Amino acid sequence: MNVIQTSGTTGSDGMLTLTLPLGQPGTRYEIAVVAQPENSTPPATPPADPWPAIDAFRERLAASGRDFGDSAEDIREDRDR
């Protein structure tokens, strides 16, 4: 597998045309393209373990007098209506 990194500019129609020098006429290639504007920042990666943040959120809700309740019980109540 060859990795070719290049850059280009879109035309007035928003299209980007790539010409890749692969050197083997008549050969089928599988192509993967990742397009990202040059000056953009990649999205932040989520924390490895989301549960501490979720637990902290639940604790803040409980401290404010709110709770999540029992969703299974809510579903049973809706079903029995």
VEXKOL-608892 format. One record per residue: residue number from 1; residue in three letters; y, z, x of N, C-alpha, C in turn. Coordinates in Angstrom, 2 decimals. Last residue first. Example, Ala and Ser with C-alpha at 12.3 -4.5 7.8 and 13.67 -1.06 7.14 Angstrom:
! VEXKOL-608892
 rodren dodren     n_y     n_z     n_x    ca_y    ca_z    ca_x     c_y     c_z     c_x
      2    SER   -2.25    7.08   12.85   -1.06    7.14   13.67    0.03    7.87   12.90
      1    ALA   -5.69    7.80   13.19   -4.50    7.80   12.30   -3.30    7.80   13.20
This chain:
! VEXKOL-608892
 rodren dodren     n_y     n_z     n_x    ca_y    ca_z    ca_x     c_y     c_z     c_x
     81    ARG    2.22   31.02  -50.80    3.26   30.87  -51.84    2.87   29.88  -52.88
     80    ASP    0.39   31.06  -48.75    0.05   31.78  -49.98    1.09   31.64  -51.08
     79    ARG    1.68   29.75  -46.67    0.51   29.13  -47.27    0.20   29.76  -48.62
     78    ASP    3.64   31.61  -45.98    4.02   30.30  -46.50    2.87   29.63  -47.22
     77    GLU    1.99   33.70  -45.01    2.87   33.91  -46.16    3.29   32.59  -46.78
     76    ARG    0.79   32.44  -42.81   -0.04   32.90  -43.93    0.81   33.10  -45.18
     75    ILE    3.07   32.04  -41.23    2.33   30.88  -41.71    1.45   31.27  -42.89
     74    ASP    3.74   34.70  -40.67    4.68   33.84  -41.39    3.97   32.62  -41.98
     73    GLU    1.50   35.46  -39.15    1.74   36.09  -40.45    2.70   35.26  -41.29
     72    ALA    1.95   33.87  -36.92    0.72   33.68  -37.69    0.88   34.29  -39.07
     71    SER    4.35   34.92  -35.95    4.34   33.57  -36.52    3.09   33.31  -37.32
     70    ASP    5.83   37.84  -36.26    4.46   37.35  -36.09    4.37   35.98  -36.74
     69    GLY    8.94   38.31  -34.48    8.05   38.41  -35.62    6.68   37.84  -35.28
     68    PHE   10.86   38.41  -32.57   10.27   37.12  -32.86    9.40   37.17  -34.10
     67    ASP   13.80   40.36  -33.39   12.49   40.16  -32.78   11.95   38.80  -33.19
     66    ARG   16.84   42.24  -32.86   16.09   41.09  -33.36   14.71   41.08  -32.73
     65    GLY   18.28   44.20  -31.59   17.76   44.49  -32.93   17.00   43.33  -33.55
     64    SER   18.93   43.74  -29.04   19.98   43.45  -30.01   19.52   43.70  -31.45
     63    ALA   16.56   44.26  -27.76   17.65   45.20  -27.54   18.78   44.97  -28.54
     62    ALA   15.15   41.95  -28.51   14.72   43.25  -29.03   15.84   44.28  -28.89
     61    LEU   16.56   40.04  -27.01   16.55   39.97  -28.47   16.17   41.32  -29.07
     60    ARG   15.96   40.95  -24.42   17.37   40.92  -24.87   17.44   40.85  -26.39
     59    GLU   13.17   40.54  -24.46   13.70   41.90  -24.31   15.16   41.98  -24.76
     58    ARG   13.09   37.75  -24.63   12.55   38.56  -25.74   13.07   40.00  -25.67
     57    PHE   14.20   37.15  -22.12   14.88   36.72  -23.34   14.40   37.54  -24.54
     56    ALA   12.23   38.20  -20.44   13.58   38.76  -20.38   14.36   38.39  -21.63
     55    ASP   10.09   36.49  -21.11   10.00   37.92  -21.39   11.37   38.58  -21.39
     54    ILE   11.14   34.08  -20.12   10.83   34.22  -21.55   10.76   35.69  -21.93
     53    ALA   11.29   34.67  -17.40   12.52   34.33  -18.14   12.31   34.49  -19.64
     52    PRO    8.54   35.11  -16.83    9.53   36.18  -16.63   10.83   35.90  -17.39
     51    TRP    7.34   32.52  -17.54    7.16   33.72  -18.35    8.14   34.84  -18.06
     50    PRO    7.48   30.29  -15.92    8.54   30.48  -16.90    8.46   31.82  -17.63
     49    ASP    7.02   29.77  -12.65    6.45   30.61  -13.70    7.53   30.90  -14.73
     48    ALA    8.59   27.90  -11.27    7.14   27.81  -11.20    6.49   28.61  -12.32
     47    PRO   11.37   26.50  -13.07   10.77   27.56  -12.26    9.25   27.48  -12.33
     46    PRO   11.88   22.92  -12.91   11.75   24.19  -13.64   11.14   25.26  -12.74
     45    THR   14.26   21.24  -10.91   12.86   21.50  -11.21   12.75   22.84  -11.92
     44    ALA   16.96   19.28  -12.06   16.47   20.54  -11.48   15.01   20.74  -11.84
     43    PRO   17.04   15.76  -11.43   17.03   16.90  -12.35   16.46   18.14  -11.65
     42    PRO   19.01   14.53   -8.64   17.77   14.61   -9.40   17.79   15.82  -10.33
     41    THR   22.26   13.19   -8.98   21.41   14.25   -8.44   20.13   14.30   -9.26
     40    SER   23.67   10.01   -8.09   23.22   11.01   -9.06   22.35   12.05   -8.36
     39    ASN   24.47    7.92   -6.54   25.23    9.17   -6.44   24.78   10.23   -7.43
     38    GLU   22.68    5.78   -7.16   22.77    6.35   -5.81   23.44    7.72   -5.77
     37    PRO   20.60    5.94  -10.06   21.90    5.66   -9.47   22.05    6.41   -8.15
     36    GLN   17.28    4.93   -9.80   18.17    6.06   -9.99   19.50    5.71   -9.36
     35    ALA   14.12    3.71  -10.47   15.54    3.37  -10.39   16.38    4.60  -10.70
     34    VAL   11.14    2.83   -9.19   11.88    4.02   -9.58   13.35    3.68   -9.39
     33    VAL    8.38    0.80   -9.83    9.81    0.84   -9.54   10.39    2.16  -10.04
     32    ALA    5.46   -0.67   -8.70    6.03    0.53   -9.31    7.49    0.60   -8.89
     31    ILE    3.19   -3.35   -9.06    4.52   -2.92   -8.64    4.92   -1.66   -9.39
     30    GLU    0.49   -5.01   -7.77    0.87   -4.00   -8.74    2.17   -3.40   -8.21
     29    TYR    0.18   -8.50   -7.19    0.56   -7.17   -6.74    0.79   -6.27   -7.95
     28    ARG   -1.70  -11.34   -6.25   -1.19  -10.47   -7.32   -0.92   -9.09   -6.75
     27    THR   -0.79  -14.00   -4.12   -1.47  -12.70   -4.24   -0.84  -11.90   -5.37
     26    GLY    0.55  -16.34   -3.42   -0.55  -16.40   -4.37   -1.32  -15.11   -4.57
     25    PRO    1.46  -15.44   -0.06    1.59  -16.31   -1.23    0.34  -16.26   -2.12
     24    GLN    2.48  -12.73    1.38    1.16  -13.28    1.06    1.26  -14.12   -0.21
     23    GLY    5.04  -11.53    1.88    4.37  -12.32    2.90    3.00  -12.88    2.59
     22    LEU    6.91  -10.00    0.56    5.58   -9.42    0.73    4.69  -10.25    1.66
     21    PRO   10.07   -9.34    0.04    9.32  -10.17    0.99    7.94   -9.56    1.28
     20    LEU   11.38   -9.27   -3.16   10.65   -8.47   -2.18    9.85   -9.38   -1.27
     19    THR   14.21   -9.14   -4.98   13.37  -10.10   -4.26   12.71   -9.32   -3.14
     18    LEU   15.39   -8.07   -8.11   14.86   -7.71   -6.80   14.05   -8.87   -6.24
     17    THR   18.16   -7.68  -10.12   17.12   -8.61   -9.70   16.69   -8.24   -8.29
     16    LEU   19.28   -5.89  -12.81   19.11   -5.83  -11.37   17.95   -6.75  -11.02
     15    MET   21.67   -6.18  -15.43   20.36   -6.49  -14.89   20.38   -6.38  -13.36
     14    GLY   24.15   -5.96  -16.58   23.39   -4.74  -16.41   22.01   -4.95  -15.81
     13    ASP   25.69   -8.17  -16.56   24.81   -8.02  -17.72   23.96   -6.76  -17.64
     12    SER   26.93   -8.12  -14.14   27.77   -7.82  -15.31   26.94   -7.65  -16.58
     11    GLY   24.25   -6.65  -12.14   25.24   -7.65  -12.47   26.03   -7.25  -13.70
     10    THR   23.66   -3.83   -9.99   23.45   -4.57  -11.24   24.57   -5.56  -11.45
      9    THR   22.70   -3.84   -6.64   23.77   -3.61   -7.60   23.49   -4.44   -8.84
      8    GLY   20.32   -2.07   -4.58   20.92   -3.26   -5.17   21.98   -2.86   -6.15
      7    SER   18.13   -1.13   -1.92   19.14   -0.82   -2.93   19.70   -2.12   -3.43
      6    THR   14.80   -0.13   -0.99   15.96   -1.00   -0.91   16.99   -0.52   -1.92
      5    GLN   11.74    0.41    0.49   12.90    1.06   -0.11   14.09    0.15    0.10
      4    ILE    8.43   -0.11    0.06    9.66   -0.79    0.44   10.80   -0.10   -0.27
      3    VAL    5.32    0.60    1.08    6.45    1.21    0.40    7.70    0.54    0.94
      2    ASN    2.16   -0.86    0.59    3.44   -0.91    1.30    4.48   -0.20    0.45
      1    MET   -1.17    0.00    0.86    0.00    0.00    0.00    1.23    0.00    0.90
